[in-house]
């Protein structure tokens, strides 16, 4: 049965489908599959918002996957619609597909390892890269059985049915409604907890493009490559004689907008937990207070050219963790939120050494420049954070959806920032500034690598956070106070900073939590699924079709 005539469209008008609220695996870019990853605070807020969006609908029947993230979403919606919780029908056929060897893997790592196209094929069909899970045929069979034996009969009787399940289950039901061939999978980009009505599917997907979506994913996964290309293109344009002086305030605006977009899909609600971590506080003190302060002492001790070199290098080393570390952590398999804690604390801590450096390097307007550094350093992170936290509280579905669908926009904005920055540098001193910047990048990575190996579950986030100084903010501040030398070195530093991402990918293999690591399941709160009908626990992969 599919929508090839108005009568059948009317039947599916009584079908409402919901993907569960945000889960703990969603927040760290991991594939939960048939594992029982619970809802986050935002996930519960999204379910509540979904319930209010269709407040005038009376559901006759509610079906839900027994996995807690879907079942709890169904309970929240059912409660708001005066449906007895005991009336929710738990159906094992609605459990997410068992993705086998892909389960609990980081999505970006898989996309980088196998390519975005192959990754999408594995998730929507069959692939040799995914082992030990359900075949797509097995997955099809159980969802088709639910569709034919449960869903369609009730709809034909005129019942209003709510189905709360998972991304790929709902997408396959949509294929069945649209009568699309099973092998022609597409990504609906269905956000967490958005209610989709059965007769509105064509409208929902009319602007979707599988290849465009995969290109956007590629931009995010390959963000370092995009940044390096932006630098090289900027240098070529600069070499041709085209040089511009983009306003540092415009560049700051690009940075703030990119930061806000990046934070849209970060679990900002749990930041307090990580900012209280003694490990993170200790590392911030060491990396962003102690090390730059030693550099400031060296500046005071030297004079002449040596003093200038120490001053410029220390100014960059004192920069806080870059907002780009959130994307880097997400793509390399980190936990992301520890990186945000590093960004927050370092943006505060860096004010001390930079203030000392400004007092050593300038004779006039020191107080004004210290205030400027404080406002720009903290404001470029705090303002987007407060804005996104407010928006996520008031419209949790739309904001999370925007962040997920527009992550590539943040990459493009930062690439534009980098391009504009390279148009204003002096190529005549490039060899010298390039060597200085390369030395800074190497030393920071060696330092971060040594410290990170002892950081346990947060090791990867510690490494990327201490390796990536926010040269973006240094470029902005240096432009505002007209410190050309610092601005030059900071801009040149962008090239080795992101070119060395290849090294980061290799080193991250030693730091990332393996899917089989018990600590990962503990952090994500993953337990054994519960049979909601009889209360018994079942093994993790308790559903095997065919």
Number of C-alpha atoms within 10 A of each C-alpha: 11 15 19 11 8 9 10 16 16 16 21 24 17 21 23 21 24 27 26 31 33 29 25 25 26 20 18 23 22 24 19 24 22 22 26 27 25 25 26 22 15 23 24 22 23 30 30 22 21 23 24 14 13 14 11 9 13 15 18 14 17 23 22 29 27 26 28 25 26 32 23 23 30 33 24 20 28 22 14 15 17 10 18 11 15 11 13 21 18 22 18 17 24 25 26 25 28 25 23 17 13 23 20 23 21 24 22 23 18 17 20 17 12 14 15 22 15 18 22 19 16 20 18 19 17 17 15 7 14 17 14 10 19 19 22 19 14 16 24 21 15 19 22 18 12 17 19 14 11 13 21 18 12 18 18 14 9 16 18 20 22 26 24 32 29 27 20 23 23 22 21 21 19 20 19 20 21 17 13 13 9 14 13 10 18 20 18 18 16 20 22 25 32 21 22 19 16 21 22 14 18 14 9 14 14 8 7 15 13 14 13 10 18 17 15 18 21 19 18 23 26 18 24 23 16 19 24 20 17 23 25 16 16 23 23 14 15 20 13 9 10 12 18 13 11 14 13 19 13 12 22 19 16 18 22 24 17 23 25 23 24 26 25 26 22 25 22 20 14 15 16 11 11 17 18 11 12 10 16 21 16 11 21 28 16 14 25 28 19 15 16 25 21 13 21 25 16 16 22 16 11 14 12 7 9 12 17 16 16 19 24 22 22 24 24 24 30 30 25 30 31 26 28 26 26 26 22 26 26 26 24 28 25 30 26 26 26 26 32 29 26 29 26 23 20 29 27 17 22 27 23 16 25 25 20 18 25 20 16 15 16 10 8 10 11 17 12 11 19 18 13 15 25 20 13 17 25 21 14 21 22 18 14 20 22 13 13 24 20 12 16 22 15 14 13 27 25 18 21 25 18 15 19 18 18 18 21 23 18 24 25 19 19 25 21 18 25 26 23 22 30 25 24 20 23 16 17 8 12 14 11 12 21 21 15 18 24 19 14 22 23 15 14 20 20 15 15 22 22 12 17 22 16 13 17 14 19 22 24 31 32 29 29 28 33 29 26 24 30 25 26 24 26 25 25 25 22 20 21 17 15 11 13 16 17 25 26 25 27 30 25 27 24 25 22 18 23 19 16 15 18 12 11 19 16 11 15 21 13 12 24 22 24 15 17 11 11 11 14 17 19 10 12 22 17 19 18 19 21 17 16 18 12 7 9 10 13 13 11 14 15 14 16 14 15 10
